[in-house]
Amino acid sequence: MEFNFIPWETDVAMEYLPMLPLQLNGFPVGNALVDTGATVTILPMELLGLLCVDLDKKKSITMSHAGGGTFSVIPASTKITYCIEHSGFRPIQWNGTVFFSARQDTILLGHYECLDQLVLTLDGPKKKIRVEQK
Amino acid sequence: MIFSRKNAGKWVASKGEKVVATSKKLDVLVKKIDARKDKKSIRFDKVPQHLNFVGFSYGI
């Protein structure tokens, strides 16, 4: 499967983001950023109710981000089902743990039980991302 | 679909390349879309507001 980067109009210029169109537990959450610097997948807290999952607050963890700051994330109590669909292709589907943060706007796809399930190729000049599941 | 500056910070519902509705609250937007016959082909995105995409790591 191959997807175009998503154009993002900023104050500086038009940027292009490597994103994947996702369904999580069957809900079409739209485009999620492939964040190869991220350890885990983080979702906005607003999605919690729509995905029909609960938080495991006892397993809340603190993470560090670029710039030296820290923030807390809370894992879902159960694994969720990721699904990537593209016409003409068999859907790519897998289960993994996700974390929620109240301060997160965009879905960030990290390595743990997410990017480590996929073969990803970024083509910067063509602004395309290719995804396979092995 | 384009993450446009005018929708920065909002949730947008889109069908293909076209934005069909926006809201600051996701639950409000989902309710708006729920009445549509084509709701299964609608996707929901939060348009980023800031240039702040960075990696992060667990370890504290």
N, CA and C atoms of all chains as a GROMACS GRO file, in nm:
protein
  582
    1MET      N    1   0.084  -0.119   0.000
    1MET     CA    2   0.000   0.000   0.000
    1MET      C    3   0.088   0.125   0.000
    2GLU      N    4   0.040   0.225  -0.069
    2GLU     CA    5   0.116   0.350  -0.075
    2GLU      C    6   0.021   0.467  -0.054
    3PHE      N    7   0.064   0.563   0.026
    3PHE     CA    8  -0.019   0.680   0.055
    3PHE      C    9   0.064   0.806   0.033
    4ASN      N   10  -0.006   0.912  -0.010
    4ASN     CA   11   0.060   1.042  -0.021
    4ASN      C   12   0.078   1.103   0.118
    5PHE      N   13   0.186   1.178   0.136
    5PHE     CA   14   0.201   1.256   0.258
    5PHE      C   15   0.082   1.353   0.266
    6ILE      N   16   0.047   1.393   0.387
    6ILE     CA   17  -0.066   1.485   0.407
    6ILE      C   18  -0.014   1.629   0.409
    7PRO      N   19  -0.066   1.714   0.318
    7PRO     CA   20  -0.024   1.854   0.318
    7PRO      C   21  -0.073   1.925   0.445
    8TRP      N   22   0.014   2.004   0.503
    8TRP     CA   23  -0.018   2.077   0.625
    8TRP      C   24   0.024   2.222   0.605
    9GLU      N   25  -0.076   2.310   0.603
    9GLU     CA   26  -0.053   2.452   0.580
    9GLU      C   27  -0.012   2.517   0.711
   10THR      N   28   0.110   2.563   0.720
   10THR     CA   29   0.159   2.627   0.843
   10THR      C   30   0.184   2.774   0.816
   11ASP      N   31   0.220   2.847   0.922
   11ASP     CA   32   0.253   2.989   0.905
   11ASP      C   33   0.380   3.005   0.823
   12VAL      N   34   0.464   2.905   0.825
   12VAL     CA   35   0.594   2.914   0.758
   12VAL      C   36   0.584   2.874   0.612
   13ALA      N   37   0.525   2.759   0.587
   13ALA     CA   38   0.519   2.707   0.450
   13ALA      C   39   0.423   2.588   0.448
   14MET      N   40   0.403   2.531   0.331
   14MET     CA   41   0.327   2.406   0.322
   14MET      C   42   0.423   2.292   0.357
   15GLU      N   43   0.388   2.218   0.461
   15GLU     CA   44   0.469   2.104   0.500
   15GLU      C   45   0.395   1.977   0.457
   16TYR      N   46   0.468   1.868   0.450
   16TYR     CA   47   0.406   1.740   0.412
   16TYR      C   48   0.441   1.635   0.518
   17LEU      N   49   0.338   1.574   0.574
   17LEU     CA   50   0.359   1.483   0.688
   17LEU      C   51   0.337   1.338   0.647
   18PRO      N   52   0.428   1.249   0.688
   18PRO     CA   53   0.408   1.106   0.661
   18PRO      C   54   0.304   1.049   0.757
   19MET      N   55   0.184   1.031   0.707
   19MET     CA   56   0.074   0.984   0.792
   19MET      C   57   0.008   0.863   0.728
   20LEU      N   58  -0.057   0.784   0.814
   20LEU     CA   59  -0.130   0.666   0.767
   20LEU      C   60  -0.277   0.678   0.805
   21PRO      N   61  -0.369   0.646   0.711
   21PRO     CA   62  -0.512   0.648   0.745
   21PRO      C   63  -0.547   0.525   0.827
   22LEU      N   64  -0.603   0.548   0.943
   22LEU     CA   65  -0.621   0.438   1.039
   22LEU      C   66  -0.766   0.420   1.082
   23GLN      N   67  -0.799   0.297   1.115
   23GLN     CA   68  -0.916   0.270   1.197
   23GLN      C   69  -0.864   0.208   1.325
   24LEU      N   70  -0.919   0.254   1.438
   24LEU     CA   71  -0.882   0.195   1.567
   24LEU      C   72  -1.009   0.138   1.628
   25ASN      N   73  -1.008   0.011   1.658
   25ASN     CA   74  -1.128  -0.058   1.706
   25ASN      C   75  -1.248  -0.028   1.617
   26GLY      N   76  -1.223  -0.016   1.488
   26GLY     CA   77  -1.332   0.006   1.392
   26GLY      C   78  -1.371   0.151   1.372
   27PHE      N   79  -1.316   0.242   1.453
   27PHE     CA   80  -1.352   0.384   1.438
   27PHE      C   81  -1.250   0.452   1.346
   28PRO      N   82  -1.300   0.526   1.244
   28PRO     CA   83  -1.209   0.589   1.146
   28PRO      C   84  -1.145   0.716   1.201
   29VAL      N   85  -1.033   0.700   1.269
   29VAL     CA   86  -0.970   0.815   1.336
   29VAL      C   87  -0.898   0.909   1.240
   30GLY      N   88  -0.892   0.873   1.115
   30GLY     CA   89  -0.828   0.962   1.018
   30GLY      C   90  -0.681   0.931   1.006
   31ASN      N   91  -0.601   1.037   0.994
   31ASN     CA   92  -0.459   1.019   0.965
   31ASN      C   93  -0.374   1.026   1.090
   32ALA      N   94  -0.282   0.933   1.103
   32ALA     CA   95  -0.196   0.927   1.220
   32ALA      C   96  -0.051   0.945   1.176
   33LEU      N   97   0.021   1.026   1.252
   33LEU     CA   98   0.159   1.059   1.216
   33LEU      C   99   0.254   0.944   1.247
   34VAL      N  100   0.334   0.906   1.150
   34VAL     CA  101   0.439   0.806   1.172
   34VAL      C  102   0.555   0.877   1.243
   35ASP      N  103   0.573   0.848   1.371
   35ASP     CA  104   0.673   0.917   1.453
   35ASP      C  105   0.783   0.817   1.489
   36THR      N  106   0.883   0.809   1.405
   36THR     CA  107   0.988   0.708   1.426
   36THR      C  108   1.074   0.738   1.548
   37GLY      N  109   1.057   0.857   1.607
   37GLY     CA  110   1.128   0.889   1.730
   37GLY      C  111   1.050   0.853   1.855
   38ALA      N  112   0.931   0.801   1.837
   38ALA     CA  113   0.844   0.774   1.951
   38ALA      C  114   0.853   0.629   1.995
   39THR      N  115   0.858   0.608   2.125
   39THR     CA  116   0.865   0.472   2.178
   39THR      C  117   0.729   0.402   2.169
   40VAL      N  118   0.623   0.474   2.200
   40VAL     CA  119   0.489   0.413   2.203
   40VAL      C  120   0.392   0.499   2.122
   41THR      N  121   0.274   0.443   2.098
   41THR     CA  122   0.168   0.517   2.030
   41THR      C  123   0.088   0.598   2.132
   42ILE      N  124   0.066   0.725   2.099
   42ILE     CA  125  -0.009   0.812   2.190
   42ILE      C  126  -0.132   0.868   2.117
   43LEU      N  127  -0.245   0.862   2.185
   43LEU     CA  128  -0.371   0.911   2.129
   43LEU      C  129  -0.424   1.027   2.213
   44PRO      N  130  -0.499   1.118   2.148
   44PRO     CA  131  -0.566   1.223   2.225
   44PRO      C  132  -0.670   1.162   2.319
   45MET      N  133  -0.683   1.216   2.437
   45MET     CA  134  -0.778   1.164   2.536
   45MET      C  135  -0.922   1.166   2.482
   46GLU      N  136  -0.951   1.260   2.392
   46GLU     CA  137  -1.087   1.270   2.337
   46GLU      C  138  -1.132   1.143   2.267
   47LEU      N  139  -1.039   1.061   2.223
   47LEU     CA  140  -1.076   0.938   2.151
   47LEU      C  141  -1.116   0.824   2.244
   48LEU      N  142  -1.088   0.841   2.373
   48LEU     CA  143  -1.107   0.730   2.467
   48LEU      C  144  -1.247   0.669   2.459
   49GLY      N  145  -1.350   0.751   2.470
   49GLY     CA  146  -1.487   0.701   2.471
   49GLY      C  147  -1.527   0.636   2.339
   50LEU      N  148  -1.478   0.692   2.230
   50LEU     CA  149  -1.516   0.642   2.098
   50LEU      C  150  -1.454   0.506   2.067
   51LEU      N  151  -1.343   0.476   2.132
   51LEU     CA  152  -1.275   0.349   2.104
   51LEU      C  153  -1.322   0.237   2.198
   52CYS      N  154  -1.411   0.272   2.290
   52CYS     CA  155  -1.467   0.172   2.382
   52CYS      C  156  -1.358   0.099   2.461
   53VAL      N  157  -1.265   0.176   2.515
   53VAL     CA  158  -1.162   0.117   2.602
   53VAL      C  159  -1.157   0.194   2.732
   54ASP      N  160  -1.100   0.131   2.833
   54ASP     CA  161  -1.080   0.197   2.962
   54ASP      C  162  -0.931   0.225   2.981
   55LEU      N  163  -0.903   0.315   3.075
   55LEU     CA  164  -0.764   0.343   3.108
   55LEU      C  165  -0.718   0.254   3.222
   56ASP      N  166  -0.590   0.218   3.218
   56ASP     CA  167  -0.528   0.146   3.330
   56ASP      C  168  -0.442   0.247   3.406
   57LYS      N  169  -0.509   0.324   3.492
   57LYS     CA  170  -0.442   0.438   3.556
   57LYS      C  171  -0.325   0.398   3.645
   58LYS      N  172  -0.328   0.274   3.696
   58LYS     CA  173  -0.217   0.229   3.781
   58LYS      C  174  -0.087   0.216   3.702
   59LYS      N  175  -0.098   0.204   3.571
   59LYS     CA  176   0.022   0.186   3.489
   59LYS      C  177   0.063   0.313   3.416
   60SER      N  178   0.017   0.428   3.464
   60SER     CA  179   0.057   0.556   3.406
   60SER      C  180   0.210   0.568   3.409
   61ILE      N  181   0.267   0.619   3.303
   61ILE     CA  182   0.413   0.635   3.299
   61ILE      C  183   0.449   0.777   3.258
   62THR      N  184   0.568   0.818   3.297
   62THR     CA  185   0.620   0.949   3.259
   62THR      C  186   0.719   0.931   3.145
   63MET      N  187   0.706   1.019   3.047
   63MET     CA  188   0.794   1.009   2.930
   63MET      C  189   0.867   1.141   2.912
   64SER      N  190   0.979   1.134   2.844
   64SER     CA  191   1.052   1.258   2.817
   64SER      C  192   1.042   1.291   2.670
   65HIS      N  193   1.041   1.419   2.640
   65HIS     CA  194   1.035   1.459   2.499
   65HIS      C  195   1.151   1.551   2.466
   66ALA      N  196   1.166   1.579   2.339
   66ALA     CA  197   1.275   1.665   2.295
   66ALA      C  198   1.262   1.801   2.364
   67GLY      N  199   1.374   1.855   2.404
   67GLY     CA  200   1.371   1.981   2.476
   67GLY      C  201   1.386   1.961   2.626
   68GLY      N  202   1.375   1.834   2.668
   68GLY     CA  203   1.404   1.803   2.808
   68GLY      C  204   1.285   1.795   2.899
   69GLY      N  205   1.165   1.822   2.850
   69GLY     CA  206   1.047   1.817   2.935
   69GLY      C  207   0.994   1.676   2.954
   70THR      N  208   0.897   1.663   3.043
   70THR     CA  209   0.834   1.533   3.064
   70THR      C  210   0.682   1.547   3.058
   71PHE      N  211   0.616   1.436   3.036
   71PHE     CA  212   0.470   1.433   3.037
   71PHE      C  213   0.424   1.292   3.072
   72SER      N  214   0.298   1.282   3.116
   72SER     CA  215   0.246   1.152   3.159
   72SER      C  216   0.151   1.096   3.054
   73VAL      N  217   0.155   0.965   3.040
   73VAL     CA  218   0.061   0.897   2.951
   73VAL      C  219   0.002   0.777   3.026
   74ILE      N  220  -0.119   0.741   2.989
   74ILE     CA  221  -0.189   0.631   3.056
   74ILE      C  222  -0.225   0.526   2.951
   75PRO      N  223  -0.190   0.400   2.976
   75PRO     CA  224  -0.222   0.297   2.876
   75PRO      C  225  -0.369   0.257   2.882
   76ALA      N  226  -0.421   0.210   2.770
   76ALA     CA  227  -0.552   0.147   2.770
   76ALA      C  228  -0.540   0.014   2.843
   77SER      N  229  -0.649  -0.030   2.904
   77SER     CA  230  -0.645  -0.154   2.982
   77SER      C  231  -0.642  -0.277   2.892
   78THR      N  232  -0.682  -0.261   2.767
   78THR     CA  233  -0.677  -0.373   2.672
   78THR      C  234  -0.611  -0.326   2.543
   79LYS      N  235  -0.562  -0.423   2.468
   79LYS     CA  236  -0.503  -0.387   2.338
   79LYS      C  237  -0.613  -0.346   2.242
   80ILE      N  238  -0.581  -0.257   2.150
   80ILE     CA  239  -0.679  -0.217   2.050
   80ILE      C  240  -0.639  -0.275   1.914
   81THR      N  241  -0.735  -0.275   1.824
   81THR     CA  242  -0.709  -0.325   1.689
   81THR      C  243  -0.682  -0.209   1.595
   82TYR      N  244  -0.564  -0.213   1.536
   82TYR     CA  245  -0.527  -0.116   1.433
   82TYR      C  246  -0.568  -0.174   1.297
   83CYS      N  247  -0.616  -0.089   1.207
   83CYS     CA  248  -0.646  -0.136   1.071
   83CYS      C  249  -0.614  -0.026   0.970
   84ILE      N  250  -0.540  -0.062   0.868
   84ILE     CA  251  -0.511   0.030   0.757
   84ILE      C  252  -0.574  -0.028   0.632
   85GLU      N  253  -0.659   0.050   0.567
   85GLU     CA  254  -0.728   0.001   0.448
   85GLU      C  255  -0.690   0.086   0.327
   86HIS      N  256  -0.685   0.018   0.213
   86HIS     CA  257  -0.660   0.087   0.086
   86HIS      C  258  -0.728   0.004  -0.022
   87SER      N  259  -0.805   0.071  -0.108
   87SER     CA  260  -0.879  -0.004  -0.209
   87SER      C  261  -0.785  -0.087  -0.296
   88GLY      N  262  -0.823  -0.211  -0.319
   88GLY     CA  263  -0.741  -0.300  -0.401
   88GLY      C  264  -0.640  -0.380  -0.321
   89PHE      N  265  -0.634  -0.356  -0.190
   89PHE     CA  266  -0.537  -0.428  -0.106
   89PHE      C  267  -0.609  -0.495   0.010
   90ARG      N  268  -0.551  -0.603   0.058
   90ARG     CA  269  -0.602  -0.666   0.178
   90ARG      C  270  -0.570  -0.574   0.297
   91PRO      N  271  -0.666  -0.549   0.386
   91PRO     CA  272  -0.638  -0.460   0.501
   91PRO      C  273  -0.522  -0.512   0.585
   92ILE      N  274  -0.443  -0.419   0.635
   92ILE     CA  275  -0.336  -0.452   0.730
   92ILE      C  276  -0.394  -0.434   0.869
   93GLN      N  277  -0.388  -0.538   0.948
   93GLN     CA  278  -0.453  -0.534   1.079
   93GLN      C  279  -0.365  -0.598   1.185
   94TRP      N  280  -0.362  -0.539   1.302
   94TRP     CA  281  -0.288  -0.599   1.413
   94TRP      C  282  -0.340  -0.540   1.545
   95ASN      N  283  -0.300  -0.600   1.655
   95ASN     CA  284  -0.341  -0.553   1.787
   95ASN      C  285  -0.220  -0.499   1.862
   96GLY      N  286  -0.243  -0.393   1.940
   96GLY     CA  287  -0.132  -0.336   2.015
   96GLY      C  288  -0.181  -0.247   2.128
   97THR      N  289  -0.088  -0.218   2.218
   97THR     CA  290  -0.117  -0.130   2.332
   97THR      C  291  -0.103   0.016   2.289
   98VAL      N  292  -0.198   0.098   2.330
   98VAL     CA  293  -0.188   0.242   2.304
   98VAL      C  294  -0.192   0.316   2.436
   99PHE      N  295  -0.142   0.438   2.434
   99PHE     CA  296  -0.140   0.524   2.551
   99PHE      C  297  -0.219   0.651   2.520
  100PHE      N  298  -0.278   0.710   2.622
  100PHE     CA  299  -0.356   0.833   2.604
  100PHE      C  300  -0.290   0.947   2.681
  101SER      N  301  -0.301   1.066   2.621
  101SER     CA  302  -0.251   1.186   2.688
  101SER      C  303  -0.351   1.299   2.668
  102ALA      N  304  -0.377   1.370   2.776
  102ALA     CA  305  -0.471   1.483   2.768
  102ALA      C  306  -0.413   1.598   2.689
  103ARG      N  307  -0.281   1.598   2.675
  103ARG     CA  308  -0.217   1.712   2.608
  103ARG      C  309  -0.179   1.681   2.464
  104GLN      N  310  -0.230   1.572   2.411
  104GLN     CA  311  -0.190   1.530   2.276
  104GLN      C  312  -0.301   1.559   2.176
  105ASP      N  313  -0.267   1.630   2.069
  105ASP     CA  314  -0.365   1.662   1.964
  105ASP      C  315  -0.368   1.558   1.854
  106THR      N  316  -0.252   1.516   1.813
  106THR     CA  317  -0.240   1.430   1.695
  106THR      C  318  -0.206   1.288   1.738
  107ILE      N  319  -0.256   1.193   1.663
  107ILE     CA  320  -0.219   1.054   1.691
  107ILE      C  321  -0.075   1.033   1.647
  108LEU      N  322   0.008   0.987   1.740
  108LEU     CA  323   0.149   0.960   1.708
  108LEU      C  324   0.171   0.810   1.712
  109LEU      N  325   0.215   0.754   1.602
  109LEU     CA  326   0.241   0.610   1.596
  109LEU      C  327   0.386   0.584   1.635
  110GLY      N  328   0.406   0.515   1.747
  110GLY     CA  329   0.540   0.484   1.795
  110GLY      C  330   0.575   0.338   1.768
  111HIS      N  331   0.692   0.298   1.816
  111HIS     CA  332   0.743   0.166   1.780
  111HIS      C  333   0.672   0.049   1.849
  112TYR      N  334   0.647   0.063   1.980
  112TYR     CA  335   0.601  -0.051   2.059
  112TYR      C  336   0.465  -0.103   2.008
  113GLU      N  337   0.464  -0.225   1.962
  113GLU     CA  338   0.343  -0.294   1.914
  113GLU      C  339   0.269  -0.217   1.804
  114CYS      N  340   0.344  -0.131   1.735
  114CYS     CA  341   0.280  -0.057   1.624
  114CYS      C  342   0.376  -0.050   1.505
  115LEU      N  343   0.468   0.047   1.504
  115LEU     CA  344   0.560   0.057   1.390
  115LEU      C  345   0.647  -0.068   1.378
  116ASP      N  346   0.670  -0.137   1.491
  116ASP     CA  347   0.752  -0.259   1.483
  116ASP      C  348   0.677  -0.376   1.419
  117GLN      N  349   0.552  -0.354   1.383
  117GLN     CA  350   0.474  -0.456   1.311
  117GLN      C  351   0.479  -0.434   1.159
  118LEU      N  352   0.535  -0.322   1.117
  118LEU     CA  353   0.522  -0.280   0.977
  118LEU      C  354   0.656  -0.261   0.910
  119VAL      N  355   0.655  -0.275   0.777
  119VAL     CA  356   0.770  -0.235   0.695
  119VAL      C  357   0.731  -0.103   0.630
  120LEU      N  358   0.802   0.003   0.665
  120LEU     CA  359   0.767   0.136   0.616
  120LEU      C  360   0.880   0.193   0.530
  121THR      N  361   0.842   0.252   0.418
  121THR     CA  362   0.940   0.320   0.333
  121THR      C  363   0.892   0.462   0.309
  122LEU      N  364   0.976   0.558   0.348
  122LEU     CA  365   0.942   0.698   0.326
  122LEU      C  366   1.013   0.748   0.200
  123ASP      N  367   0.937   0.802   0.107
  123ASP     CA  368   0.994   0.861  -0.014
  123ASP      C  369   0.973   1.012  -0.006
  124GLY      N  370   1.071   1.080   0.050
  124GLY     CA  371   1.060   1.224   0.071
  124GLY      C  372   1.040   1.304  -0.057
  125PRO      N  373   1.124   1.281  -0.159
  125PRO     CA  374   1.106   1.360  -0.282
  125PRO      C  375   0.968   1.342  -0.346
  126LYS      N  376   0.915   1.221  -0.344
  126LYS     CA  377   0.782   1.198  -0.403
  126LYS      C  378   0.669   1.220  -0.301
  127LYS      N  379   0.706   1.243  -0.177
  127LYS     CA  380   0.608   1.265  -0.069
  127LYS      C  381   0.510   1.149  -0.060
  128LYS      N  382   0.566   1.032  -0.053
  128LYS     CA  383   0.483   0.911  -0.041
  128LYS      C  384   0.536   0.822   0.070
  129ILE      N  385   0.444   0.747   0.131
  129ILE     CA  386   0.483   0.648   0.230
  129ILE      C  387   0.427   0.513   0.187
  130ARG      N  388   0.514   0.413   0.190
  130ARG     CA  389   0.474   0.278   0.150
  130ARG      C  390   0.470   0.191   0.275
  131VAL      N  391   0.368   0.110   0.289
  131VAL     CA  392   0.354   0.028   0.410
  131VAL      C  393   0.321  -0.116   0.372
  132GLU      N  394   0.389  -0.207   0.439
  132GLU     CA  395   0.364  -0.351   0.422
  132GLU      C  396   0.364  -0.415   0.560
  133GLN      N  397   0.305  -0.532   0.566
  133GLN     CA  398   0.310  -0.610   0.689
  133GLN      C  399   0.376  -0.743   0.658
  134LYS      N  400   0.479  -0.780   0.734
  134LYS     CA  401   0.549  -0.906   0.709
  134LYS      C  402   0.503  -1.010   0.808
  135MET      N  403  -0.672   1.518   0.136
  135MET     CA  404  -0.716   1.614   0.236
  135MET      C  405  -0.598   1.700   0.280
  136ILE      N  406  -0.625   1.828   0.302
  136ILE     CA  407  -0.521   1.921   0.346
  136ILE      C  408  -0.550   1.966   0.488
  137PHE      N  409  -0.446   1.966   0.573
  137PHE     CA  410  -0.460   2.026   0.705
  137PHE      C  411  -0.444   2.176   0.686
  138SER      N  412  -0.556   2.247   0.675
  138SER     CA  413  -0.548   2.390   0.643
  138SER      C  414  -0.533   2.475   0.769
  139ARG      N  415  -0.477   2.592   0.750
  139ARG     CA  416  -0.452   2.680   0.864
  139ARG      C  417  -0.582   2.725   0.930
  140LYS      N  418  -0.688   2.741   0.849
  140LYS     CA  419  -0.814   2.790   0.908
  140LYS      C  420  -0.877   2.686   1.002
  141ASN      N  421  -0.839   2.560   0.986
  141ASN     CA  422  -0.893   2.456   1.074
  141ASN      C  423  -0.796   2.414   1.184
  142ALA      N  424  -0.688   2.487   1.198
  142ALA     CA  425  -0.587   2.449   1.299
  142ALA      C  426  -0.650   2.440   1.438
  143GLY      N  427  -0.627   2.331   1.505
  143GLY     CA  428  -0.680   2.311   1.640
  143GLY      C  429  -0.820   2.251   1.642
  144LYS      N  430  -0.881   2.232   1.525
  144LYS     CA  431  -1.017   2.176   1.521
  144LYS      C  432  -1.014   2.030   1.474
  145TRP      N  433  -1.121   1.960   1.507
  145TRP     CA  434  -1.145   1.829   1.448
  145TRP      C  435  -1.218   1.851   1.315
  146VAL      N  436  -1.178   1.779   1.215
  146VAL     CA  437  -1.246   1.790   1.084
  146VAL      C  438  -1.293   1.651   1.041
  147ALA      N  439  -1.412   1.651   0.981
  147ALA     CA  440  -1.464   1.528   0.921
  147ALA      C  441  -1.445   1.541   0.771
  148SER      N  442  -1.388   1.440   0.708
  148SER     CA  443  -1.362   1.451   0.565
  148SER      C  444  -1.406   1.324   0.493
  149LYS      N  445  -1.440   1.347   0.366
  149LYS     CA  446  -1.473   1.235   0.278
  149LYS      C  447  -1.383   1.249   0.157
  150GLY      N  448  -1.293   1.155   0.140
  150GLY     CA  449  -1.194   1.170   0.034
  150GLY      C  450  -1.110   1.294   0.062
  151GLU      N  451  -1.104   1.384  -0.031
  151GLU     CA  452  -1.024   1.506  -0.016
  151GLU      C  453  -1.105   1.621   0.042
  152LYS      N  454  -1.236   1.602   0.059
  152LYS     CA  455  -1.323   1.714   0.095
  152LYS      C  456  -1.358   1.715   0.244
  153VAL      N  457  -1.342   1.832   0.306
  153VAL     CA  458  -1.384   1.849   0.445
  153VAL      C  459  -1.534   1.874   0.446
  154VAL      N  460  -1.610   1.794   0.522
  154VAL     CA  461  -1.756   1.807   0.522
  154VAL      C  462  -1.809   1.873   0.649
  155ALA      N  463  -1.731   1.876   0.756
  155ALA     CA  464  -1.775   1.942   0.879
  155ALA      C  465  -1.655   1.961   0.970
  156THR      N  466  -1.666   2.060   1.059
  156THR     CA  467  -1.558   2.083   1.157
  156THR      C  468  -1.620   2.115   1.293
  157SER      N  469  -1.542   2.093   1.397
  157SER     CA  470  -1.585   2.131   1.532
  157SER      C  471  -1.463   2.131   1.622
  158LYS      N  472  -1.470   2.210   1.728
  158LYS     CA  473  -1.360   2.206   1.825
  158LYS      C  474  -1.368   2.081   1.913
  159LYS      N  475  -1.488   2.021   1.920
  159LYS     CA  476  -1.508   1.902   2.004
  159LYS      C  477  -1.537   1.780   1.916
  160LEU      N  478  -1.466   1.673   1.943
  160LEU     CA  479  -1.484   1.552   1.862
  160LEU      C  480  -1.623   1.492   1.878
  161ASP      N  481  -1.675   1.489   2.002
  161ASP     CA  482  -1.806   1.427   2.022
  161ASP      C  483  -1.916   1.504   1.949
  162VAL      N  484  -1.904   1.636   1.942
  162VAL     CA  485  -2.001   1.718   1.869
  162VAL      C  486  -1.994   1.686   1.720
  163LEU      N  487  -1.873   1.672   1.670
  163LEU     CA  488  -1.855   1.643   1.528
  163LEU      C  489  -1.910   1.504   1.491
  164VAL      N  490  -1.884   1.408   1.578
  164VAL     CA  491  -1.935   1.272   1.552
  164VAL      C  492  -2.088   1.272   1.547
  165LYS      N  493  -2.151   1.349   1.635
  165LYS     CA  494  -2.298   1.358   1.634
  165LYS      C  495  -2.348   1.422   1.505
  166LYS      N  496  -2.277   1.525   1.458
  166LYS     CA  497  -2.315   1.591   1.332
  166LYS      C  498  -2.314   1.491   1.217
  167ILE      N  499  -2.212   1.407   1.216
  167ILE     CA  500  -2.193   1.315   1.104
  167ILE      C  501  -2.286   1.194   1.114
  168ASP      N  502  -2.329   1.166   1.235
  168ASP     CA  503  -2.407   1.044   1.259
  168ASP      C  504  -2.536   1.039   1.177
  169ALA      N  505  -2.590   1.155   1.140
  169ALA     CA  506  -2.716   1.158   1.065
  169ALA      C  507  -2.695   1.134   0.915
  170ARG      N  508  -2.570   1.136   0.871
  170ARG     CA  509  -2.543   1.123   0.727
  170ARG      C  510  -2.551   0.976   0.682
  171LYS      N  511  -2.603   0.960   0.562
  171LYS     CA  512  -2.611   0.824   0.507
  171LYS      C  513  -2.472   0.768   0.474
  172ASP      N  514  -2.379   0.859   0.443
  172ASP     CA  515  -2.246   0.815   0.402
  172ASP      C  516  -2.147   0.814   0.519
  173LYS      N  517  -2.197   0.804   0.641
  173LYS     CA  518  -2.109   0.820   0.759
  173LYS      C  519  -1.996   0.716   0.765
  174LYS      N  520  -2.016   0.602   0.701
  174LYS     CA  521  -1.910   0.500   0.705
  174LYS      C  522  -1.788   0.538   0.622
  175SER      N  523  -1.806   0.634   0.532
  175SER     CA  524  -1.691   0.676   0.451
  175SER      C  525  -1.629   0.806   0.502
  176ILE      N  526  -1.671   0.850   0.619
  176ILE     CA  527  -1.618   0.974   0.677
  176ILE      C  528  -1.504   0.941   0.772
  177ARG      N  529  -1.399   1.024   0.766
  177ARG     CA  530  -1.286   1.009   0.858
  177ARG      C  531  -1.273   1.134   0.946
  178PHE      N  532  -1.216   1.116   1.063
  178PHE     CA  533  -1.203   1.227   1.158
  178PHE      C  534  -1.055   1.255   1.186
  179ASP      N  535  -1.017   1.380   1.172
  179ASP     CA  536  -0.878   1.419   1.198
  179ASP      C  537  -0.875   1.542   1.287
  180LYS      N  538  -0.774   1.549   1.372
  180LYS     CA  539  -0.747   1.673   1.445
  180LYS      C  540  -0.636   1.745   1.370
  181VAL      N  541  -0.664   1.867   1.327
  181VAL     CA  542  -0.563   1.943   1.252
  181VAL      C  543  -0.463   2.003   1.352
  182PRO      N  544  -0.335   1.975   1.334
  182PRO     CA  545  -0.235   2.024   1.429
  182PRO      C  546  -0.234   2.177   1.436
  183GLN      N  547  -0.205   2.226   1.555
  183GLN     CA  548  -0.203   2.370   1.574
  183GLN      C  549  -0.062   2.426   1.576
  184HIS      N  550   0.030   2.343   1.622
  184HIS     CA  551   0.166   2.394   1.640
  184HIS      C  552   0.269   2.307   1.568
  185LEU      N  553   0.382   2.368   1.543
  185LEU     CA  554   0.495   2.294   1.486
  185LEU      C  555   0.569   2.224   1.599
  186ASN      N  556   0.509   2.119   1.654
  186ASN     CA  557   0.571   2.061   1.774
  186ASN      C  558   0.582   1.910   1.768
  187PHE      N  559   0.593   1.855   1.649
  187PHE     CA  560   0.606   1.711   1.642
  187PHE      C  561   0.748   1.669   1.676
  188VAL      N  562   0.758   1.592   1.783
  188VAL     CA  563   0.889   1.546   1.825
  188VAL      C  564   0.879   1.404   1.876
  189GLY      N  565   0.988   1.335   1.876
  189GLY     CA  566   0.991   1.202   1.932
  189GLY      C  567   0.993   1.209   2.084
  190PHE      N  568   0.974   1.094   2.147
  190PHE     CA  569   0.978   1.090   2.292
  190PHE      C  570   1.015   0.948   2.334
  191SER      N  571   1.057   0.935   2.456
  191SER     CA  572   1.098   0.802   2.499
  191SER      C  573   1.055   0.774   2.642
  192TYR      N  574   1.034   0.646   2.666
  192TYR     CA  575   0.999   0.601   2.800
  192TYR      C  576   1.126   0.575   2.876
  193GLY      N  577   1.132   0.614   2.997
  193GLY     CA  578   1.254   0.584   3.070
  193GLY      C  579   1.265   0.654   3.203
  194ILE      N  580   1.154   0.709   3.250
  194ILE     CA  581   1.162   0.782   3.377
  194ILE      C  582   1.074   0.712   3.479
   0.00000   0.00000   0.00000
